[in-house]
């Protein structure tokens, strides 16, 4: 089992942490609500930098507006399910890469749609978090968890279909 420790945010990590949270809130809100002005705080942003900074700087979580939390699989069976899912999508990605080399096809389009659905899902985010936390076996093929690899494959597939 991987040991996890919680440590205070280091000053050297503060700016990146603020940017990451800003991006995560914007992405999640856009996914959930779409482009709707009534959810915006300032300058077209879902959550302002000031809101994030205030939340970090609050001495006690009594006045918290939101809480940062990372959920990781907690049981061996949950990890097994992740491994099974990652293996499935890894195989889809490899098949898509092979079909991509042959040009556009309905089979490639179908694979790309399924991969895109996974890439935009909470399951992909949980799988990536488990990988980053060292919960997955070293021998597991995990190219599908590479943002650049999967993104590039989907972009190339889209460009063939245009």
N, C-alpha and C positions, 0 to 999 in steps of 0.2 A: 504494500500500500504506500502511496506517495504521501510524504509528510508535507503539510501546508502550514505556513506560518503567516500571521498577519502582522505587518509592520507599518508604522506611520509613514505617510507620504514624505519622501525626501525632497528637500528644496530643489535639488537638481532635476527631479522628475515632474515638478509641479506644472510647468507650461505644457509639456506633452500630455499630461493627464487631463488638463483642462481642454486642450484641443480634441483629444480622443473622446471625452465625454460630450463635448459640443457636437462632434460629428455623429456619435452614436444616437444622441437624442434627435438630431435632425433626420437621420436615416430612419429610425424607428417611427417617428411621428409621420414622416412622409409615407412610409409603408402602411401605417395604420389609418391615417386620415386623408392622405392625398394632399393636394395644394389647397389649403383652406386658410384664409387670412385670419379667422378668429382665433387660431391657435398660436399666433405669432407674438413674441414679446417685443423685440426691437429689431429694426433693420432687416425684416424678413426672416428672423431666426426664431426657431421654436423655443429655445431656451437661451437666455443671454449669458454672456461671459460672467457678468456681475452676479447672476443667480448661482452659477457654479462656484465661483470664488467664495461667495457668502456661505454656501453650503459646506465647502471645505473648511473654511475658517471658523465656523460655529464651534464653540468650545464644547457644548453638549448637544446630542442628537435630538433633545427635547423639541427644538424648533425646526427639525429637519423638513425640508420640502420634498426630498427624495433620498433614497438610500442606495449606495453602490453595493451591488451584490453579484457575485459570480457563482453560478450553480454548476456543480460538477457531479458526475454520476457517483452515487454513494454505495452502490452494491456491485458485487462481481457480475450479477446477471445484467445490470444496466450497462456495464462496460462491454460484456459479451454482445449485447444488442448493438452497441455502437460499432464494435468491430465488424459485425455482420453487415450493418448498413454501409460503413465505409468501404468494405470489400465489394459490395454490390455496386456502389457508385464508381469505385475505382475501375471495375470491369467495364462499366458503361463508358467511362472516359477513354479507356484504351480502345474500345470498339469504335468510338466516335473519331478518335485520332486516326485510326486506320481508314475509316470511310472518308474522312476529310481529305486524305491524300489521293482519293479516287475522284473527288469532286462532289458536287451537290447531289443529294438523293433524298427521297422520302424517309428512308431509314435513318440517315444522319440527322435530318430535321427532328424526327421523333426523339432520338437520343439527346439531342441538344436541348429540346424542350424539357425533358425529364431532368437533365443535369442542371439546367437553369432554375428549375423549381427547387431542387435540393440546395443549390448555391444561395438562394434567397430565403431559405428556411431557418427556423430556430434550431432544427436538428443539425444543420451544417455548423451553426455557431457553437452549439454544445460539443459537437465532435471536434471542432478546432480547439476549443477551450480544454477539452480532455487531452488532446495531443500536446498542447502547450504546457499542461500540468504534468506531463510525463506518465499519464495513466494508460497509455496504449503501448502494446509490445513493440520493441524496436524493429522486428522483422515485418511488421505490417506495412504494406504498400499504402502510401497516403498522398499520392500526387493530387488527388481530388480535393485535398485540404489546402493545396497551394493556391492562394488567391490569384496570383499571376497566371499560373498554368491553366486553371479552369476558366478564368476571365478571357484569356487569349484564345482558348479553344472556342468559346462561345462567340467571341467577336469575329473570328475567322469564319465560323459557320454562318453567322449573320451576313457577312460580306459576300459569301457565295450565293446566298439566297436573294440578294438585292439585284 
